[in-house]
Each structure stands twice: as C-alpha cells, then as structure tokens.
Amino acid sequence: MAQTMEPVAKKIFKGVLVAELLGVFGAYFLFNKMNTSQDFRQTMSKKFPFILEVYYKSTEKSRMYGVREQDQEKWLNSKN
C-alpha cells in the first residue's frame, strides 16, 4: 500500500510546488507593475481596490511614503 501511494504523493507535491512558484512569480509581476505604473495603479483602484490597498501598505511598511498621496493628487487633478 505504501508503494502505491508514493507516486501519488510525489505528484501532489510537484503540483503544490508548481502552484507556489506560480503564485510567487505572479505576486512579483503584479507588485512590479504597480510599482512602475501609476496608470496601472489607477486601473487597479477601479477593479481591485483591496489589492491596491495591500500595495500601499507594503510600500509604507518599507518606508516609501507618499505614493498613495501622489496617486490621489494626480487622479483628482485629472478629473478637473
């Protein structure tokens, strides 16, 4: 019984590992895109505001202050 479960366990482990790697690379891509594009952040604020809030909090934790304020100022000025 143990020998028949071993290949299944390896497949499950590989699937979990691939899912974790995709998650890490996806999170990196998303953070990098938000970090370099104010227009993308504006799109995220309309579609996924909770993700943008996580971005703002992570930049504030890393002592990069003022990103939220700059975005809000630009978006407010662009409406006028």
C-alpha positions in Angstrom: 0.0 0.0 0.0 2.8 2.4 0.8 4.5 1.9 -2.5 1.3 2.7 -4.5 0.8 5.9 -2.5 4.4 7.2 -3.2 3.8 8.2 -6.8 0.6 9.9 -5.9 2.3 11.8 -3.1 5.1 12.9 -5.5 2.5 14.2 -8.0 0.7 16.1 -5.3 4.0 17.6 -4.0 5.0 18.6 -7.5 1.6 20.2 -8.1 1.8 22.2 -4.9 5.3 23.3 -5.7 4.3 24.5 -9.2 1.3 26.3 -7.7 3.5 28.0 -5.1 6.0 29.1 -7.8 3.3 30.5 -10.0 1.9 32.4 -7.0 5.3 33.9 -6.2 6.0 35.0 -9.7 2.5 36.3 -10.2 2.8 38.4 -7.0 6.2 39.7 -8.1 4.8 40.6 -11.5 1.8 42.4 -10.1 3.9 44.3 -7.5 6.4 45.3 -10.1 3.7 46.5 -12.5 2.0 48.5 -9.7 5.4 49.9 -8.6 6.3 51.2 -12.0 3.0 52.4 -13.5 0.7 54.9 -11.9 -1.9 54.3 -14.7 -1.9 50.6 -13.8 -2.5 51.6 -10.1 -5.5 53.6 -11.2 -6.9 50.7 -13.1 -6.3 48.5 -10.0 -8.1 51.1 -7.8 -11.2 50.8 -10.0 -11.2 47.0 -10.4 -9.4 45.6 -7.3 -9.1 48.3 -4.6 -8.3 45.8 -1.9 -5.2 44.7 -3.8 -4.1 48.3 -4.3 -4.6 48.8 -0.5 -2.2 45.9 0.1 0.3 47.5 -2.3 0.1 50.9 -0.4 0.5 49.2 3.0 3.5 47.2 1.8 5.2 50.4 0.4 4.5 52.2 3.7 6.0 49.3 5.7 9.1 49.6 3.6 9.3 53.3 4.4 8.3 54.5 0.9 5.9 57.2 1.9 3.8 59.4 -0.4 2.8 57.0 -3.1 -0.8 57.0 -2.1 -0.9 60.8 -1.8 0.8 61.3 -5.2 -1.7 58.9 -6.9 -4.7 60.6 -5.3 -3.5 64.1 -6.2 -2.9 63.1 -9.9 -6.2 61.3 -10.2 -8.0 64.3 -8.6 -6.3 66.7 -11.0 -7.1 64.6 -14.0 -10.8 64.7 -13.2 -10.8 68.5 -13.2 
